[in-house]
Amino acid sequence: MLALQRRHSCMLRGSHHGRRCLRLRASSSSSPSSSVSIQGENPFTYTYRLAPASGNKSFGGGAGALAWVVDSALVYQIFPDRFYRLNLENDVDAASLNDVYDGGGATLYEAWDAPPTIRGFKGGTLDGITAKLDYLSSIGVDVLYLCPVTQSAANHRYHPNDYFKVDDMLGGDDALKTLVDAAHDRGMRIVLDAVYNHTGRGFFAFQSLLENGEQSPYADWYFLGEETSKLTGEPKKVKPFPVRAYPDESAGEVANFRCWWNIPELPTLNFECEAVQEHLLAASEHFLQDTFKVDGYRLDYPIDIPRDFWAAFREACHATFRDTHPSKNEVPWLVGEVFGLCPDWLGKDGAFDGTMNYALGSNLLGLAIQQSADGLPEELEAIGGEYSIKPMGVEEFAVNVQSYMMAYDRAGVAGEESITTTAHFTNMNLLGSHDTPRVLTIADGDGEAVRLAMSLMFTFPGAPMVFSGDEVGVEGGRDPAMRKGFPWHAQETWDMQTLEHVRSLSALRKEVESLRRGGFQRIEVNGAKSAYAFMRMLDVDENGIVKADGSAVVVVNADGADACDVNVTLPEKCTAARGVDIRYGSETQAASIQGDDSKTVRIDRVAQRSIAVVTLK
């Protein structure tokens, strides 16, 4: 693993509720170490140490059981109801995309191109996703992450009514099996969204409470007799029956049971009830078994669920996966929706392999939009305060990235007892999702800013994730505006520059091993205040000497006005570079090795608000 240490406290903003500072102090280490001075407005020195886990000299390559995640070039998130309705272009008026009606004249689906609504359905299906696998392959997707697909009354399906049955509106169980098989045939993996904190009101146990009252055998599955004041937010004990599932808000009524964020549609499950845990563990095993063989889960809002459940969940998922998947050396990817810096949630003791990495994404976007922030507030609260985008310059970005790196360097992810890696490589890196405004909207319509942020995301450690539609410039504010139907019907509106950018970045990750598996180190760059540089080093020997051959150097020019020429200094404990290949950058770019010690990389004409990637020989 590669640990980066700074010689004083570092802070990074971010938490699940509001803001907090995480303070990290460098610790002493007997591992081989070296220093590099970073010049800029606020110069400082990094001290780094190199210690590959289990003697494996390929930092990410030590993942073993999670190598399929480490080597991912592009994770692609799909909101199934909004991705593709079969025969969309043919069975409706392509000009207006009218609502679809049943035989009795009732509306089944709202118009595909109409602004999305909170309650409306647009009719996307799992067969629709299968039909578009050629497109997904063409942009380099190798992992599909699907928002929930099980039975639900909501278009997003985060209100689960049945944990074992795929929603019939999406095509049912057979459609999921067909999609998984077709994806696996193409070398793609499938990760499902799992919602265990709460159910919908249509869930059988909750329905039993409504039908049977005090005689229901499921009374201990929920927190009954609890009423939360809308004024104070404080709960109080009240009469549990009859269950007030549909309170009259106009009359001041509230639910008399605990529910997520006080939303009566989402009754909170009681994990002190053993039957609840057994039901959910069985559900988690169900989709990993032979019938479906999915490859992992993203866990929705896991923080209020006891840690001992997540430990049992991890154990059950690993055991089932090994029993049913061809490669017995792999494990499923388990990703938690936790905000801020949360290394304690990761690894064998923390239950998850990675987080939805909003902590990194906020900084990547902050740097990218610094030149285009005139139309943005000083700080954009992209998810009600939980994902804040603050425009920042290079030095602030560098400090925040250092804090982030230090935090997750200490979080090992165990696939097997002898196979470990740092969590950097198994985090799900992202800029936007189904819960945030569209990335282009966050950037105030600035496509260059979006492409710069994407360039950073694809070259940092971790699996890069793109929310369906961001690659073609879909815009939209907060829920429900960001959940538009994918514009298959209007390809003339696609942002082809961003689409090709995503395609080329995913190809770059596939081609350059160090961008997937290499350690991370900020390195000295001279020539422009707007430049930031880092090295993705693949190999290090027992004395801590980085091998230049195979390593990648990434230079970022955050300036919105001018291209720049830079000199990048390799770390002191690095072998001399014998040559350099340009792997990504403008066509007019040039690169060379300079200096008596062959430790300086000269890169000319790094385009404004862009990156250059070179590999060393």
Secondary structure, 3 states (H helix, E strand, C coil): CEEEEECCCEEEECCCCCCCEEEECCCCCCCCEEEEEECCCCCEEEEEEECCHHHCCCCHHHHHHHHHHHCCCCEEEECHHHCCCCCHHHHCCCCCCCCEECCCCCEEECCCCCCCCCCCCCCCCHHHHHHCHHHHHHCCCCEEEECCCECECCCCCCCECCCCCECHHHCHHHHHHHHHHHHHHCCCEEEEEEECCECCCCCHHHHHHHHHHHHCCCHHHECECEEECCCCCCEEECCCCCCCCCCCHHHCCCCCECEHHHCCCCEEECCCCHHHHHHHHHHHHHCCCCCCCCCEEEEECCCCCCHHHHHHHHHHHHHHHHHHCCCCCCCCEEEECCCCCCHHHECCCCCECEEEEHHHHHHHHHHHCCCCHHHCCCCEECCCCCCEECCCCHHHHHHHHHHHHHHHHCCEEEEECCEEEEHHHHCEEECCCCCCCCHHHHCCCCHHHHHHHHHHHHHCCCEEEEECCHHHCCCCCCCCCCCCCCCHHHHHHCCHHHHHHHHHHHHHHHHCHHHHHCEEEECEEECCCCEEEEEEECCECCCCCECCCCCEEEEEECCCCCCEEEEEECCCCECCCCCEEEEECCCCCEEEEECCCCCEEEEEEECCCEEEEEEEC
